[in-house]
Amino acid sequence: MTQIDHQVHSLGPEVTGSRIFRFIAFLYGIAAYLVFFVTILYAIGFVMGVMVPKTIDTGAEAPVVRAVVINLLLMSLFAVQHSVMARRQFKDWWTQFVPKPVERSTYVLFASLSLLLLFWQWRPLPSVIWSVENPDLAVTLVTLSFAGWVLVFTSTFIINHFELFGLHQVTNHLIGKEMQPPRFKTPLLYKFVRHPIYLGFIVAFWAAPVMTAGHLLFAAVTTLYIFVGIALEESDLVDLFGDEYRQYKQRVSMLIPWRRSV
């Protein structure tokens, strides 16, 4: 075993359970959450084109083919990071090097950084696909997009916002409390659709009074990724909860609430 391997594998309970490590892990979790919070707020402005210095339709332009390639690479980077790091097999390997209490915070931090890179390097494609001239309809679409973001945030709090983004884990670790094993539950919105968070994103991305080619590319690719992500996530949930989740899939639709099955 090399010296580096020894140092990595020596990060055992005697280290991760120390007061200093618990406090550092707690501060790390808070920092990762703050980075996420800034990122998601910027994402709202980026997509809706308001209150941020660089939006989905602004920035340095590039030839169309180059812009499309760059944008696809940026979205692919996020998709790969977001999906691979969420899989159980990766977590089993990853937590050999990253202590379990900060695994979720590290995942959230990496996802936020990949999104910030996307916002920074995104190349606009300003050709207009559609533009709603009716002011009332335009306001309605903006309101609908904002409602999509509200649905995203609301859905995270309905399940456990702070566990989803790592704060619950580092807080429990700080006070020496064990995390409870995951339980299958379907509160409020989850009784009508299985993935209200993803539904909120789809609404937020597509409800645009002015749809440029760049915005359309972003909405289309992210929507495709959402369906891939749902398939991967539900496979993990079936492995975790078995028939309980299979029955839930039969009772409740994926994204369209009025198509709920009996």
VEXLUMNU-375824 format. One record per residue (C-alpha): x, y, z; residue in three letters. Coordinates in steps of 0.2 Angstrom, whole numbers, plus 2048, in hexadecimal, padded with zeros to 3 digits. Example, Ala and Ser with C-alpha at 12.3 -4.5 7.8 and 13.67 -1.06 7.14 Angstrom:
BEGIN
83E7EA827ALA
8447FB824SER
END
This chain:
BEGIN
800800800MET
8078117FBTHR
80881F807GLN
7FA8287FFILE
7EF819800ASP
7F3817812HIS
7EE829816GLN
7DE82780CVAL
7D9817815HIS
7DF81E826SER
7D082A826LEU
7C681E830GLY
7BA82183FPRO
7C782784AGLU
7CA83683FVAL
7B8839837THR
7B1837849GLY
7BC844851SER
7B5855856ARG
7C085F84AILE
7BB85483BPHE
7A9855840ARG
7AA868841PHE
7B486A830ILE
7A785E828ALA
79986982EPHE
7A1879827LEU
7A5870817TYR
79386B815GLY
78D87C819ILE
79988380CALA
7938767FFALA
78187B802TYR
78588D800LEU
78D88A7F0VAL
77E8807EAPHE
77288E7F0PHE
77B89B7E6VAL
77C8907D7THR
76988C7D7ILE
76589E7D9LEU
7708A27CATYR
7688947C0ALA
75789C7C2ILE
75E8AD7BCGLY
7688A47AEPHE
75989B7A7VAL
74C8A97A9MET
7598B67A3GLY
7578C17B2VAL
7628C97C0MET
7738C07BBVAL
7818C77B1PRO
7818B87A5LYS
7718AF79FTHR
76D8A1793ILE
76C8AE785ASP
77B8B9789THR
78D8B8789GLY
79B8B577CALA
7948AE76CGLU
79C8A1762ALA
799898751PRO
78988E752VAL
79187D751VAL
79F88175EARG
792889769ALA
787879768VAL
79686E76BVAL
79C87877AILE
78B879782ASN
788866780LEU
799862788LEU
79486D797LEU
783865799MET
78B854797SER
7988577A4LEU
78A85C7B0PHE
78084D7ABALA
78E8407ADVAL
7938487BEGLN
7828497C5HIS
77D8377C0SER
78D82E7C3VAL
7908357D4MET
77E8317D9ALA
77F81E7D6ARG
7818127E4ARG
7908097DCGLN
79A81A7DBPHE
79581F7EDLYS
79C80E7F3ASP
7AD8117EATRP
7AD8247EETRP
7AA823800THR
7BB819802GLN
7C382A7FFPHE
7B5837804VAL
7AE834816PRO
79B830815LYS
79583F81FPRO
79B84B812VAL
79883F802GLU
7878487FFARG
78F85A801SER
79D8557F5THR
79084F7E8TYR
78685F7EAVAL
79686A7E9LEU
79C8617D9PHE
78B8637D1ALA
78B8757D5SER
79C8787CELEU
79886F7BESER
78987A7BCLEU
79388A7C0LEU
79F8857B2LEU
7908837A7LEU
7898947AAPHE
79B89C7A8TRP
79F893798GLN
78E892790TRP
78D89977EARG
77D8A1779PRO
77389D769LEU
7688AC767PRO
75E8A7759SER
74C8A875EVAL
74189975DILE
7318A1763TRP
72D8B176BSER
71C8B5774VAL
7168C6770GLU
7068C677AASN
70C8CE78BPRO
6FF8C5795ASP
7048B478ELEU
7178B9790ALA
7148BD7A3VAL
70B8AD7A5THR
7198A379ELEU
7268AC7A9VAL
71B8A97B8THR
7198967B3LEU
72C8957B2SER
72E89D7C3PHE
7218917CAALA
72C8827C3GLY
73A8887CETRP
72F88A7DDVAL
7298787DALEU
73B8727DAVAL
73F87B7EAPHE
72E8757F2THR
7318637EDSER
7428637F5THR
73B869806PHE
72D85D805ILE
73984E806ILE
74885580FASN
751864808HIS
760863814PHE
763851812GLU
7628527FFLEU
76F85F7FFPHE
77B85880CGLY
77786381BLEU
76E856825HIS
77C84A824GLN
78A85682AVAL
77F85D838THR
77B84B83EASN
78D84783DHIS
792856847LEU
786852856ILE
78B83F855GLY
77983A84FLYS
77882B842GLU
76E82E832MET
75E824831GLN
75D817823PRO
75381D814PRO
74081B816ARG
73481B807PHE
727829808LYS
71C8337FDTHR
717843805PRO
70C8507FDLEU
7118537EALEU
7198427EATYR
70883A7EBLYS
7048427DAPHE
7148407D0VAL
7248367D4ARG
7308447CFHIS
7298567D3PRO
73B85D7D3ILE
73E8577C1TYR
72D85E7BCLEU
73186F7C3GLY
74186F7B9PHE
73886B7A9ILE
72B8787ACVAL
7388857B1ALA
7438817A1PHE
735881794TRP
72A88F79AALA
73289D790ALA
72A8AC787PRO
73A8AD77DVAL
74289D778MET
75389E76FTHR
75C890767ALA
768890776GLY
75A88F783HIS
751881778LEU
761877778LEU
76387978BPHE
75187478EALA
751865782ALA
76185E788VAL
75D86079BTHR
74C859798THR
754849790LEU
76084879ETYR
7528497ABILE
74983A7A3PHE
75A8307A3VAL
75D8367B5GLY
74B8307BAILE
74F81E7B2ALA
75F81D7BCLEU
7588247CCGLU
7498187CCGLU
7548097C9SER
75D80E7D9ASP
74D8107E2LEU
7467FF7DCVAL
7567F77E3ASP
7548017F3LEU
7427FF7F7PHE
73D7F07EBGLY
72A7ED7E9ASP
7257FC7F3GLU
72C8087E6TYR
7267FC7D8ARG
7147FE7DEGLN
7178117E0TYR
71C8127CDLYS
70C8097C9GLN
7018157D4ARG
7098267D0VAL
70E82D7BFSER
7208337BBMET
71D8457B7LEU
70B8487B2ILE
70084A7C1PRO
6EF8477B8TRP
6F58367B1ARG
6F582E7C2ARG
6F181C7C1SER
6E58137CCVAL
END
